[in-house]
Amino acid sequence: MTSSLSNSQCAPVPKLVGILSTSSAPSKFYADFTKKQCDALGVEFVLKRTGAALSSELGEGEGANEDDSVHGIMVYYPIFGAQQDHYLQQIVSPFKDVEGLNFKFHYNLYHNIRFIEPGSLLSSGTSKPTTTTLDSEQPPPGTVKSIIPCTPLAIVKCLEYVGVYNRILKYGDRAYGKTVTVINRSEVVGRPLAALLANDGARVFSVDIDSIQEYTKRPLVSDSSSLEPSRRYHTRHVVHPTNLSLQECLGLSDVVVSAVPSADYNVKTEWLKDGCVCLNVAADKNFGKDVRDKASLYIPAVGKVTILMLLRNLLRLQQYRLISKSSQ
């Protein structure tokens, strides 16, 4: 990160604007921690505190959109509730959306579109796949990597670091052979994370309060020539319901990620697979103190990595805007 900031492509110094419109303690803590990380890395951070009035919030967001000195915008959700917050996420310019919540980035994530042309962020439509196969992590000429939501990306980076991903395997399929349970199918973390992991080859059980779904690039399909169903490879994940219980999912899972925003929720240690990796995303601890009796690795929080991914997105978007301007 420090070397990226010292690169000439990142001049002038990146400027991130945070918009805080809530008095909730987690949002205030996140804003303070973002500032601390920015100060340590030489990124300019400006926090704008606003009231909870809709017009005031929109004014701050639109003003930062039009300000050429601002390279990224961070809005601390929740503010008004899911429906209105979703609208606010879409008014942030894709060139400044460091959280990766714009519909363009979500479309790319769910359709496993990893590389885009920078100029496509100016269009009103969605991206088209630039290649049919993924031969390398390096973007093809004329393209850049799409932006991924920071928290799901931080979780993937943690799993890569601890060896869940197998780098011997082909890029785009390095989680193949792993089974993962993601608890809480939120639109900000749980659902995009399940899609990311499945698009990387994992078999993912997405658990929510009323259902369990399986995300996979290799769904079971019936074959008339065989009595047993077989798995068919898809270029992006497919989703279907499963009849497995949470206990059964956990017993199969090499990795368990829990993001339930409740102090009362607890993943039962006795249901975990021996030697699994457990990762807590929620502000409240979703795993018991005895989690290490079963887990080979326990990651209690991802906040610091999330901020680093946010700043990585900031640097990339600053570069993408320069590329787009130079090609016009």
N, C-alpha and C positions, 0 to 999 in steps of 0.2 A: 504493500500500500504506500509506504513512504517513498519507494523508488518511483512509483507511478506518479506521485504528486510532484516529484522533482523533474519529471519528464517535460520537455518543452511543449508537448502537445496539450498539457494541462494548464498552460498559462492563458489567461490570468488565473490567480488563485481561485479554486472553485468556491462558489457561494451557495449555501443551502439555507432556505427559509423554512422554518417550522411554524405551523399554525396550530395554536393550542386554544381550544374553545370549550374546555371542560375542566372541572375542578377535581376530577377523579385522581386519586393518588397514583395509580399505575401510569396514567398518561403523563402526569407531572414528573414522575421519576424517569420515565422513558425520555422525556424532553431534556431533563437535566443531564442524563447520561449521554445523550446524543451530543450535547454541547461539550461535555468533558472530552469525549473521543475526538470531536472536531478540533478542539483547541490543541489536543496532544499531537494531532497529525497535520496541523497547519491549514485546516479548512475553515473558511469563514462561515459562522453559524449565526443566524438572526432569528430569534424567537418572537413571533407576533402573537400577543395574547388578545383575544377578542371575546365579546359576549356570545351568548348562545343564540343570538338573533340570526336568522337565515341570511338576511341581506348583508349583515356585517361580515359573515363568514365568506360569502360569495365574493364580496368586494376584495377581501384580502387575497383570496385565491386567484382571482382574475388580474389583480394588480401585479402579483408576482409572475403570472403567466406572461404579461406584457413587458416586464422589466428585463432587458437584455443582460443586466449585470447579475441576474439570478440564474443559476444553473440547475437547481433542483428544488422541489417543493415537497415538504413532508407534513401531512395533516395527521394529527393525533386523534384517532377514532377510539371509541364511538362518540358521536356528537348528538344526532337527532334520532337515531334508530336505523335499522338495516336499509329501508327503502330510500330515505333521503340521503344517507351516507353513501349509498351506491351512486346516486346522482352526483354528489360532490366529487367522488373518485374520478368521474368521467370528465369533469370540467378542467382538471389539471392537464396541461399540455403533455402529450406523450414524450416530448423532448425534455420534460422536467419531472416526470413521474418516477422518482427514485424508489418508490414502493412497488412499482410494477403492477399497479392495480387497474390501469387503463384496459378497456376491453380488447385493444389490439394485442397487448401482451398476454392477456388471459386466453384469447383465441389461439395465439401461437403455442402457448403452453399445452392446452388441451388437444391441439392437433399435432403436437410434436414437431412444430416448425421452429427450428433452433437458430437459423440464420436468416437475416432480413436485409433488404437494401435500406440504408438510412433514410433515403427520400420517401420511403413508404410511410413513414411516421407523419408525413404532411398530408397524406391522402385520407379520405373519409372511409375507405374500405379496409378490408383485412389483408394480411399478407398471403402470398402464395408460396408454396414450398419451392426453395431454390434448387434443391437436389432430391433425388429419389432415394439415395443411399447415404449413410453417414460413414465416411471413410476416415475422418479426422476431426479432432477438436478444433482445428483451425478453420475459420470461415472461408468459403470459396472467394475468389477475387470479386471485389465489388460489393461484398456483403459484410455484415457484422453480426455479433451474437444478439439475440433478442433479450430483453430485460425480463428477469424472473423475480417474482415477489420475494422480499428479503427474508422473511422468517422461514418459508419452505426451503429456500436456497441455503440458508444457514444450517438447517437440519441435514440437508444432503451433504454439505461440506463437512459437517461433523462425522457423518457416517463414512464418507470417503476417508477421512483422516484416521479413523479407528480400524479401517480395513474391511468394512462391510462390502464396499465396492471392490471388484477384482479388476485391476488394471491390465491384467493379461488379456482379458476379454475385449472385444471390439467396442469402440466408443459408441455410446447409445444403448449398450446392452450389458453394462458392467455390474448391474445388480441381479443379473440372471442367476437363478438357483436360490435366491433369498426370498423368504416369506416375511411380510411385514404387516403388523396391525397398527392402524392409525385410529386413535379414539378421539372423536369429535369431528364431524364433517362440516366445519365452518367454511364459508367462502373465502376467508382471508388466509387460513392456515391448512385445515384438514383436507379439504377437497383438492386444492392445487397440489398439496404435498403428495396425496395418493396418486394423482395423475403423473407427477414428476417421477416418482419411484417406479410406477408401472411402465412409463415410457422408457425408463432405464433398464427394464427387464424383470423387475421384481413382481412377485405375486402379492397383491396388497388387499387386505381386508379393511374396508372403511366402515367404522362403527359409529353410529349416531344413536340418539335416544330411542328412535322407533324402528331402526332397520340396520342391517349389515349388508354391504355390497362388496363384490369382488372386482378389483381393477387389475387387468392383465393384458399383455400383448399376445398371450398364448391361451386363448379361451378353449375349453373343451367343445368339440363339435362332433355330432353324430356322423358316422360314415356307414353307408348302406352295405359296403363290402366287408365290414368288420363288426363284430359283436360289441367291441369296446370303443368308446369315444376316443378321439385323438385330439391333440392340441394343434391348432393352426396359428401360424405366426401372422401378426398384423403389424403394420408400420407405426401404428399408434394404439394406445390402450383402448379397450372396450370395457364397458361396465355392465354387470348383471347381478341380480340378487343372489344371495346364498342362504342355504338353510342351516349353516353352521351357527352354533351359539358363540357368545363371547369367550366362554371357557375353552371351547374347541379351537377357536381362532388363536388364542394366546398359546395354547399347547403346541401349535404348529409353527409359531412365529420365531424367527431368528432375531427380529427387531420389534420392539414395542414402543410406539410414540404416543404419549398422552397429552392432550391439550384441553382438558376440561376445566373451565373457569369456576371451580367450586372447591371450597375447602373440605366439603363433605365427601367428595368423590375419591375413591381409592382403588387402585388396581390390585387385585388379590395376588399376593406373592406366590401362593401355592398353585395358581393356575399357569404361571410362567413356565416356559420351556427352559430346561437346564442349559446354562451357558449363553443365554440370549443377551442382547444389548438393549437396555432400557433408556429412554430419553424423555425427560420431562420438559414440556413447553409452557405449561400454565404458570401463572404467578403463584398459585397454590400448588403444593407438592401433591401429585397424583399417585405417587408410589410410597409404600410403607418404609419404615426404617430398616426392615429386614429384607429389602429388595436385593441386596447383594448376596443373600443366601442362595438365590437362583441365578441372578444376572452375572455374567462375566464382566460386564462394563455397565456403569450407571452414569449418565450425563444429566445432572440435576437442573441445568438451565442453558439457554442458548442466546441470552440477551446480548452479550458482548460480540458474538459472531454475527448476530443479526445486524448490529450497527455497522460492522465492517462490511457486510454485504450491501447495506444501504449506501455506504460511501463508495463502494466499488461501482454500484449502479450510477452514482452521481458522476464519477470520472468517465464512465463509458458514455453516458448521455451527453456530457460536455463535448467529448470527442465526436460523437455522432452528429451533433449539431454543426460542428466545424466542417465535417465531411460533407454534410448536406448543403451548407452554404457555398462551399468551394466548388461543388458540382453544378450549381445553378447558373 
